[in-house]
Amino acid sequence: MEQDDPNLKHPYDWYKYGEFGPYSWRGVVLGDPIRGRFSDECVSMIGEVKDLEEWEKIEQHEMATDFQKRLDVMDKNKGLRYFWVFVRHPKWRVSDLPWQQWTLVCEVALEAGDQRLDKWTLMGRLGNKARAMITQCAAWMRPDIIYVKRPVYQCRFEPQDEFFRALTPLLDPETEADFLFELETDDGRVELCTYFGGLCKIVRVNPKAFVDDVVKAFDKLSDEKKAKCLGFLLDNHPVLLLHPYTKEWKVKLEEMELEISGDDELGIKEEEDSSPEEDVKYWDEEFKKALSSNEAMEKLAKRSVEISNKFYEKQMQAMKKETRGSSADGDELAMRGRRAKVSRDEWKLLGYGPYKKKVKKSKIPPGLFLRAAVRPFTYRNLVKEIVLTRHAIVEGEIGRKK
């Protein structure tokens, strides 16, 4: 088993302070520092801090402040779209639940307006700086993915609009009683409770408590209790936030978005491919015509055998395509441990020819890259956003259209 295998549960410090971590350069200074000359090998002396984790907190705070500055510079008339970014190890543990596989690392605001965004390929529409910031957030939240010999991670974007739009009736005190969910207590009993009531029972706080009190109670929970809390919030939500990351789900979501069902498409294809030879009435008429002579009957029999063989071949080819697609696309494990492949068209767009040789300058299509702002965001912040939404509904700031 390799050292980077996710089944080996090392503490995060093992990666941070290891060979590939950001603090591999650290050392101990003995005696008074001596100012070196121009030709000497020198080191940078950094002021003493409480611990090395404080540097990360300072950098995260600076990124959060830059996020707000970036939002102020963006054009609000075009409209901003907000996404959550989740990452996971390319060889994730199969036994883990979706919210354990995928770690929420940051929030991205895009200046996209009303244009259609494909969340499956959204990383390709971000610039180098935005990608670097997302990778930095992934390093803070998941050092076991980044601080290794070959850092590779899988990333997904999930929109916030649909999530909060469906969340409003669940948190509204006037309508929350219409949506009851099952909650298993520590004693093993199953109780019916509301969405927000279940959250408060798991973290053991009063529903009227302040936002910070709920967040602090969530922080104090063990990893098992946090997984239980996230499972209750995400499983009982109408929008499946962490759905299986497969091509089948991509097609399903596109059909829902375009309001086109798969049955309608199949019906259209059948109408296009249909021929008079597939109709039973056609063969009845031909049989009646061939009753007059033996030669016509023989020709009709040969023709029916040839056409039936063609139909069988078409059906077999269609079945093979379905089995191939279902085995590769429907199973999320098919992409486990595999690196992302870059198509020839993408290499050509970047200006690379055969054997990845640079042949010309890459031509970036106009409007490909979107202006983006990135800030760190965790499951703790997600719980906080849910509680803030509840308080905003109670105070009448959102929802409750009369």
N, C-alpha and C positions, 0 to 999 in steps of 0.2 A: 504493500500500500504506500502511495506517495505521501510526502509530507503535506501537500496541498489538498489532499483528498478531504471533502467536506464531512466524511464520516468520522474523521478525527477531530474531536471538539477541543481545540486548543483555546486558551484564553486569548482575548484580543491583544494583550500585552506581548504575547509570544510573537505576534506578527509586527507590532509597532516597533518593538525594540530589537527585532531580529536583524538578519543580514540585509533584507530588502526594505526595512522600515524607514520612516523619516528620521529616526533618532539613532541610526547606526553610527553616526559620526561622533556621538557624545563621548566625553572623556572626563577625567578628573585632573584639575590643575593643582600641582604641588609647588608651593612657594610663590614668590611674587612674579607676575608676568614681565617679560623682557621685551622691549620694543625692538622689532626686527628691522634689518636693513632691506634695501630693495631686492637684493639677490637672495635673501633668506626665504625659507618656506614658512609662511605665517598662517595663523589661524584667527578666526574672528571671535572676539570675546563678547558674549551676550550677557546682559544683566540678569541677575539671579531672580527667579520667580518661585512661586509656591511649589509648583510641580510642573512637569512637562505637559500635562493635560491642560494647563492654563493657556498655553499657546494656542491650542485648538479652539478653546472657548473664545479667545480674542479674535482669531481668524473668522470663526463663525459669526461673531457679532459684527465684524466689519463687512462680511458678505451680506448680512441682513440689512445693514444700513445702506450699502450700495444698491441693494434690491429696490429700496424705496426711492433712492435718487434716480435709478434707472426708470422706474415707473413714472416719475414726475416728468422725465424728458420725453417719454413715449407719447405718440399722438393718440389722445383719448377719443378723437372723432372717428378714427378707424375702428376702434373697439379692441378690447383686450380679451384674450382667451387664456384660461388658467388650466394647467395640467399638473397632476402628481406624477412623479417619476419613481418607479420601483426597479430594484436590481436584485439579481440572484446569481448564485454560483452556477457556472455552466454544467457542473456535475452535482446538481442539487440532490438532497436526500429525498428519496421517493416517499418515505414514510411521513414527511413533514406536510402540514396543512398549507393551503395557499398563502396565508398571512405569515407563515413561518418560512416558507420558501422565498417569498418576495418581501424585501425590506424597503419600506418607504424612506427615501433619502432626501428628496428635495421637491420644491414647488417651482414651476416654470410658468412665467407670464409671457404670452406671445402677442405681438402686434399683428393680428391676422384678420380682424374684421369678421365679415360673414362668409369668407371663402371656406370651402370644404377642406378640412385637414384630415389626412389619413394617419391615425395614431400609430399604425403599425410601421410606418416609415418616417416618423416625425423627426427622428434623430438626424436624418439626412438633410433636413431643412434648417439645421442650426449651424452657426458658425463655430470656428475653432475655440473661441473664448468660452462660449456657452457650453460646448462639450467638455472643455477642461474643467469648468466649474461643476458640472454634473459628476465628472469623475472624482473631483476633490471631495464632493459631498459623499460619494460612494466610499471613498477612503476613510472618511470620518465615521460613517455608520457601519461599514463592513470592511475592516482592515484585513480580514482573512481572504478577501477577494483580490484586493489591489496590491498589498505588500507581500507579493510572492515573486517567484522567478519569472513566471509568464503571466502577467495580470490580464485576465479576460473575464468579462461579466456580460450577462444578458440584461437588457434594459427594456422597459415598457412604459408607455405614457397612457394615463387614464384621465379623461376630462372630468372637471369638477361640476360643470353646469347640471348635467343629468343627475348626478349624485345628490346635490342639494335640492334640486327641484322635486325629486321624489321623497326627500327627507322631511319636507315641510309638514305634510299631514301627519307624519308619525310623531312629530314633536309638538304639534299644536294641542294645547290642553282641551280644546273643544272637540277635536276629532281623534285624539290618540286612543280613546277607549274603544274605537271601532277596529283597532289593530292590536290584537293581543297575541303574545308569543310565549312559547314554552321556555322555562328556565329551570335547569336542574340545580338544586341547592347542594350544599356540602353534605347534607344528610342523605342525599340520593333521591329526595322527593322532587316532583315536577310541579311547578307553579305557573300560573298564567299571569303575565304582567305586561305592562306597556313597554315601548321601546326605551324611553328615557328612564322609566322605573326599573327596568332590568339592569341598565347601566349603573344606576345608583345602588342597587342591591349588590352587584358584584364588587364594586369598589367600596361599599359600606359607608355611604354618606347620605345626608339628608337631601331630598330632591330640591329643597330651597337653599341649599348651600351655595356659596360663592364659586365662581369659575375656578379660581386658584385652588380652593380646597378640594374640588373634584380632581384636578390635575395632579395635585400632590398625593392624593389617595391612590391614584392610578400608578404613580411612580413607585409607591411603597409596595405594590403588589409583587408577588413572585412571578417568575417567567411563565409558570403554568396558569396562574390566575390572569396574567396579561393576555395569554393566548386564548383563554376562555372568554375574556371580555371582548377581544377583537372578533372572535368567532361569533359571539352573540350580535355584535353590531353589524358585521358584514354579511353574515348568513341570512339575517332577518330583514335586510334592506331589499327593497324591490329591484334595485339595479345591482346586478352581480358585478361588483367592482373587479375582483380578481378571478375572472372567468378563465377557463383553460386557454392557454396561449397557443392555439392551433389554427391551421388554415380553414378548417371547417367552421370554427367560431367566427373567423374573419368574414367568410361568406354569409354566415347567418346574420351577423350584425349589419353588413351592407344591405342585405335584403330588408331587414327591419328599418334601416335608415331610408331606403328608397321606396318603402312600402310595396315591395314586389315579392310575392311568395314564390317559393320554389315550384309549387304545383302549377302556377300560371305559366312559368317559363317552360316547364315540361310540356304543358298543353300546346304552347306555341310551337315548340320544336316538333311535336308529333304532327301538328297540322301542316308544317312546312315539309316534313319528310314523307308525309302520307302519299300513297299512290293508289290508283284504281285497283291494282292487283291485290291490295291488302283487304279489300272489301269482299265479304262473303257473297253478296248479291252478284258481283261481277263474275265469280266462278260458277254460280248457278246458271246464269245466262249462257256462259260459254259451254257448260255441260249440255244444256238443252240444244244448242246449235250443233254440237258434235255427235248427237245421237243418230243423225242421218247416215253417217259413214264410219267405217272402221278406221280409215286413215286419219280422219279428224280426231277420233278418240285417242289414237296412239300419240299424235302430236300434242294433244292437250295433256296427256299423262306425263310425257317428257318435260313439257314446259312447266307443269306444276312442281315436278321434282326439282328442276333447276332453280326455280324461284324460291322454293322452300329452303333449299340448301343455302342460298344467298341470305335469306332472313336469319337462318341459324348462325351463320358466320358473323353477321352484324351483331346479333345478341351476345355471342361469345366475346367479341371484342369489347362491347360495352361493359359486360360483366368484369372483364379483366381490368379495364380502366377504373371501375368503381372499387375493386379490391385493392388495386395499387394506391389509389388516392386515400382510401379509408385507412390502410395500414400505415401510411406515412403521415398523412395530415391529421387524422382523427386522434392518433396517439401522441400525446405530448412527449412521451419518453423517446420518440424517434429523433428529436433534436437534442437529447441530453448528451452532453460531452462533445458536441460537434461545433466546429467553428463556422461562423457565418461565411457564406460563399458570395463573392462579388462576380456579377455577370459580366459578359464581354461588353455589353452596351455601357455599363458603368465605367469600366476601364477605358473605353473609347471616349466617353464624355470627359474623363479626367486627363485625356491626352496620352494614354499608354497604349502601345501596340502589342504584338506577340511577345511572349517572355517578359512582360512587364517593363519593356524599354520605353523611355520617354521619347515620343516622336514629335509632339507639338505641345504648345501651351494649352492648358485646359480652358474651355469656353464655358463660363458659368451662365446658365440661362437667366434672363432678367426675372427678378422676383422669386428666385429659388430660396434664398436665405431669408429668414424672418428675424426681426429684432426681438431679442429675448432678454428677460431678467430672471435670475436664478437665486434662490435662497434655500438654506437647509430646512428640511421639514421631515418630521418623524411621526410615528404612530401616536406619540404623546400629543403632538400638535393637532393630529386628526381628532382625537378625543376632545381636545380643547375647542376646536371649531364646532363640533357637534353641540357641546354645552353652550357655546356662545350663540349658536343659532336658536337654541331653546330659549335663552334669555331674551334674544331679540324678538322672538314671536310673542313671548309673554308681555313684553313691554310695548308691543304693537308696531315695532319698526318694520317688520316684514310679515308677509302672510296675512290671513284674516281679511280677505277682500269682501267687504259688505256692500 
